[in-house]
């Protein structure tokens, strides 16, 4: 196998791994305590949360407030299911941040979805709609939820509840879709988009590599043993040298005529 073929094989393996990693991290186990389905309703354009459910989630948010791992809860709908090894998973199509709602006062009349921020849409959409990287990048996510849903799914609707009840999810059967909203704890988006782009650039320019190129040497070069850094500490029997002193000693060792 020549160098170019090796590069293609390595990059293909990376692309496969990224796709698998993205998908596995874009799901949340249905029975997890990070998911809330009961007490959550969508009525026209409003999210309704039963007061007991609201109080429970508000307590979770407040307990983690002002900590390094501050909790973020999001809304998605409908419930798109996946089953693997006897476990059921929810695959969110998008995520609307409801954390500010849970930090505020309870509203029996609910909250309008247009007041919520769309914070992620991508991995599962790519899987279910068969989108490539370029198509994912062209998704309209900055003009609000309604515009995003209309342009992505090609479906006009009177309310978000109507959309949830009518939308078709390609590559998913009817029994894998439950037309109800749910909340879940958001653990952050995937950070593989930039890596995927970098790997595509590497693949497109791999024909221009030559011996001595950093990428070529990394993949096919001879490993070089690290040189041990030795500093003789006899001059410092009781006090270790400072950083600047250590640098001076290293410099002196590397200068033959010093």
KALINZI-V649508 format. One line per field, one symbol per residue. ss: DSSP state (H for helix, E for strand, - for the rest). psi: psi as a letter, one per 30 degrees, with the letter a starting at -180 (. if undefined). burial: I if it has 16 or more other C-alpha atoms within 10 Angstrom, else O. Layout:
ss=???
psi=???
burial=???
This chain:
ss=--HHHHHHHHHHHHHHHHHHHHHH---EE-----EE---EEEE--EEEE-HHHHHHHHHHHHH---------EEEE--EEEEEE--EEEE----EEE-HHHHH-------EEHHH-EEEE--HHHHHHH---HHHHH-------HHHHHHHHH------HHHHHHH-------HHHEE---EEEE-------HHHHHHHHHHHHHHHH-----HHHHHHH----------------------HHHHHHHHHHHH----
psi=kleeeeeeeeeeeeeeeeeeeeeffglkkeglfgkjekgkljjcgkkkkkeeeeeeeeeeeefgkhlfhkkkklkllajjlkkkhgkkkkjkflkkkgeeeffakkjffakkffflkjfkkdeeeeeefhkaeeeefgkjffgleeeeeeeefhjlleleeeeeffkkjlgklefgkkilllklkkgllkhfeeeeeeeeeeefgfffllkfkeeeeeeflkkkkkkkjkkkgffiffkklleeeeeeeeeeefjeg.
burial=OOOOOOIOOOIOOOIOOIOOOIIOOIIIIIOOOOIIIOOIIIIOIIIIIOOOOIOOIIOOIOOOOOOOOOIIIIIIIIIIIIOOOOOOIIIIIIIIIIIOIIOOOIOOOIIOIOOIIIOIIIIIIIIOOOIOOOOIOOIIIOOOIIOIIOOIOOOOOOOIIOIIOOIOIOOOOOOOIOIIIIIIIIOOIIOOOOOIOOOOOIIOOIOOOOOOOOOIOOOOOOOOOOOOOOOOOOOOOOOOOOOOOOOOIOOOOOOOOO
